[in-house]
Amino acid sequence: MKYSFSTINSNLKILKERLRGRHGPRSSQHHEREWLFFSFLLILLLGFAAFAVVSWQLDLTKGLLTNLLGILAMLVLGGLRLAGVRLSPLITALQALTLAQAFYITWITGGIYSATTSWLALATLPAILAYTQRARLIGLGVGWLLIVGLYGYALMGGDMSWPIKPNNLIHWHFMMAIVIFGMQLVLLLLLGKVRNERLQYAQQQRRKLRQLTKNLQNSQNQKDQFVASVSHELRTPMNAILGLADLIQQDKRLDDDIHSKAGDIQKSGEHLLTVINDLLDHAQMQAGRLQVVQEPFNLHDTLEMSFQLLRRRAQSKPLRYTLHTEPNLPHWVVGDSHRLTQILVNLLGNAIKFTAKGEINMHCAAEPAPEDPQHRCVLKISVRDTGIGIAPELHSRVFGSFSQADSSIARRFGGNGLGLSITRGLVEAMGGSIDFESQVDVGTTFTVTLPCALSCAPARSLPQDEAGNCDQMVRILIADDNPLNRQIAALQLHHHFTQAQITEVDNGLQAFEAVRDGPGFDVVLMDLLMPEMDGQAATRKIRSELPAPQCLTPIIALTANADKDALALCLAAGMNECVVKPFNRSLLIKRVLFYVT
């Protein structure tokens, strides 16, 4: 096969680029092998030349011819590679030629007794250039089989010729030591080169990883901001929808058909609000910012309220819907009543959804905590149903985000696949655990285990019954830039406080002036995002610039932002507490009653 000079020149350029590592880390192993190949060719070429000179001086004709042929073979292999022949067959040829030359020289200079036995052992070194582990082992094995063969031949009494005296091989010994040292040096340099390349590659990867981490953090922050913004924008109109639907249902002058339609609107709005809350909670859990508070609450009331919230839904099916609490269950504990309600509503809602008929039972018991039985306890709350159950092979998917046990579940029953994922996140955030047992067509039992501290009833607690009208004279200030929100809040308050005097303002500065110049308000409902002055700035101004009793006026923040950092900022600004929109009428009345009674 003939190659033009232009082909050889182009291949030389490619070779230089490869040896400089310009083709990236993926081809670095090939470049290292090629670098070793040419290094071995050069060292062997010099070794053969030196051995040829020594053979000529010692009148060893066979050795001279063998080394001259070795020189020619190295030149041919190098030329073929520069001409573009694949490296793999050239490596095989190099192994074969080196072993053949070394074995012949060893044989003609005394076999196993020859000083060139070390050269035969060194001749296996090109085997490390092979592409596969099997080829490397074969190359090394052939060389050592030749040495073992010579050893066995000598043990069996084989006669070996000594064409030259051993003391005349001193130059040959020295040249072999130089060649061996040269190969060691090449391997040492290669290892250093490989190490430096690996270090540079690792540093590049670390820089890329840091940049990727930074980009992911920025993306996470942007996602959190987006979720918070969307949540705020959705909660504001939801407050109006649910508030107006509630007011329509409470209006006795309207007929039952209108009440029924308003009830449907409220149910749909509450379902949409659940989806919004699930998405927000999921985003907060992913960011590690899920809000869990620790405050005394009445456990019995929380269990009863959670149970009653879904009674109407359960009664729409032929279900036996029951709640059972053990006699030793404490009344007051420290924890997050809202999050516990959310957990129980999720579990009860799932039980009702997947149970067409039969029974749903919620059971709650308490056990003393092993580490502190007098001040702590462990709550065990189970929700058992006789629904469709979950197949064993689908158990691992139950608590996954945006997933349901069966792809047909969403089509048959609806849902976004976040309920149980969020439930587990809430339970774990409260320091507890959740587990379940299920059999297909038998039913499912979810068990929540929560450690909590025992508490006494607070000296002053929220009123539990605000169903009747209150004739007490109260003065309430509503500060909100949305006139519909102000109207709904005023109507809800008037529905309970028949003698209430309600003042409305649309920004924080007017709120400050109203508290400063007004007759004295029993409570202020303060929105956060308002023009001219926001709710937090208005609160700080009231607390710091007005004298008593105006500076002590109770201020309840009304916000559509449920982020715990935003709520903490409200309390830090001097607000008494926060109510997240959309709020129901019952909650609003309870909060106001807490300060005016």
Secondary structure, DSSP 4 states (H G I P E B T S, - for coil): ----HHHHHHHHHHHHHHHTTTT-GGGHHHHHHHHHHHHHHHHHHHHHHHHHHHHHHTT-HHHHHHHHHHHHHHHHHHHHHHTT--HHHHHHHHHHHHHHHHHHHHHHTTGGGSTTHHHHHHTTGGGGGSSSHHHHHHHHHHHHHHHHHHHHHHHTT-----SS-GGGGHHHHHHHHHHHHHHHHHHHHHHHHHHHHHHHHHHHHHHHHHHHHHHHHHHHHHHHHHHHHHHHHHHHHHHHHHHHHHHHHH-TTS-HHHHHHHHHHHHHHHHHHHHHHHHHHHHHHHTT------EEEEHHHHHHHHHHHTHHHHHTSSEEEEEEE-TT--SEEEE-HHHHHHHHHHHHHHHHHT-SSEEEEEEEEEEE-SS-TTTEEEEEEEEEE-SS---GGGGGGTT-TT--SSHHHHHHH---S-HHHHHHHHHHHTT-EEEEEEETTTEEEEEEEEEEEE-PPPSS---S---S-B----EEEEE-S-HHHHHHHHHHHHHHBTT-EEEEESSHHHHHHHHHHSS--SEEEEESS-SSS-HHHHHHHHHHHSPTTGGG--EEEEES---HHHHHHHHHHT-SEEEESS--HHHHHHHHHHHH-
